[in-house]
Amino acid sequence: MGNSEETIIISRNNYGGYSEQIKRTVDRSISGSMPFFTYRSWKMSHTKRYKAKRKCLVVILYGNFLESEIKTAELIVEANRSNMGFEEAKLHITEQVDHIERILHEYTDN
């Protein structure tokens, strides 16, 4: 995950964040960063370990959402984008698990 150009994270909604298992995986991906800090977008972030250009972080959250959980998800995804060094992030929210495949087709070759 630390050296990929694009990363897709799929998780069920957990109060506007990732499920426990996905959160644990994202936390462990910190090894893609150095133990030093820098400022990106006026916020403190880890310096990148790899020189690869990280283009896009795609996050798909599914399940039931409150309005406040959608705002929380937007903030978390933006923080992950910045700290992981991605140029952009896209958040997709769906209540139906069957919609995930359709969303994934936007990011895969047909």
C-alpha positions in Angstrom: 0.0 0.0 0.0 2.9 2.4 0.7 4.2 2.4 -2.9 1.0 2.2 -4.9 -0.2 4.8 -7.3 -3.8 4.1 -6.6 -5.4 2.6 -3.5 -9.0 1.4 -3.2 -10.4 0.9 0.3 -13.8 -0.8 0.7 -15.3 -0.9 4.2 -18.6 -1.0 6.0 -19.5 2.2 7.8 -18.5 2.4 11.4 -19.7 5.8 12.8 -18.4 7.5 9.6 -15.1 5.6 9.6 -13.7 2.3 8.5 -14.5 -1.1 10.0 -12.1 -2.3 12.8 -10.2 -4.6 10.4 -9.8 -2.0 7.7 -8.8 0.7 10.3 -6.1 -1.7 11.6 -4.8 -2.2 8.1 -4.7 1.5 7.3 -2.9 2.2 10.7 -0.3 -0.5 9.8 0.3 1.2 6.5 2.2 3.9 8.4 5.3 2.0 7.5 5.0 3.6 4.0 6.0 6.8 5.8 9.1 8.0 7.5 9.1 8.8 11.2 9.6 12.4 10.4 7.1 15.1 9.8 6.4 17.8 7.2 3.6 20.3 6.5 1.2 19.5 3.6 -1.8 21.7 3.0 -0.9 23.5 6.2 -1.2 20.3 8.3 1.4 18.2 9.8 2.0 14.8 8.0 4.5 12.1 7.8 7.2 12.5 5.2 6.9 9.9 2.4 9.2 6.9 2.3 8.8 6.2 -1.4 9.3 8.6 -4.3 6.4 7.2 -6.3 3.7 9.6 -7.3 0.6 8.6 -5.5 -2.3 9.6 -7.6 -5.7 8.6 -6.1 -7.1 7.2 -2.9 -10.6 5.8 -3.5 -12.7 4.9 -0.5 -16.0 3.1 -0.7 -18.1 3.0 2.5 -21.3 1.0 2.6 -24.1 0.7 5.1 -26.5 3.0 6.8 -25.3 6.6 7.4 -26.4 9.5 9.5 -25.7 13.0 8.1 -23.0 13.5 10.7 -21.3 10.2 9.7 -21.0 11.4 6.1 -19.2 14.5 7.3 -16.9 12.4 9.5 -16.1 10.1 6.5 -15.2 13.1 4.3 -12.9 14.4 7.0 -11.2 11.0 7.6 -10.7 10.4 3.8 -9.2 13.8 3.3 -6.9 13.3 6.3 -5.8 9.9 4.9 -5.2 11.4 1.5 -3.0 14.1 2.9 -1.0 11.9 5.3 -0.5 9.1 2.8 0.6 11.6 0.1 -2.1 11.1 -2.5 -2.9 13.9 -5.0 -6.6 13.3 -4.8 -9.2 11.3 -2.9 -12.7 10.1 -3.9 -15.3 9.0 -1.4 -18.2 6.9 -2.5 -21.0 6.2 0.0 -23.7 3.6 -0.7 -26.3 1.8 1.4 -26.3 -1.2 -0.9 -23.4 -3.7 -1.0 -24.4 -4.6 -4.6 -23.6 -1.1 -5.7 -19.9 -1.6 -4.9 -19.2 -3.6 -8.1 -20.7 -0.8 -10.2 -18.5 1.8 -8.4 -15.4 -0.3 -9.0 -16.0 -0.4 -12.7 -15.3 3.3 -12.8 -11.7 2.5 -11.7 -10.9 -0.7 -13.6 -10.3 -1.2 -17.3 -13.4 -2.6 -19.1 
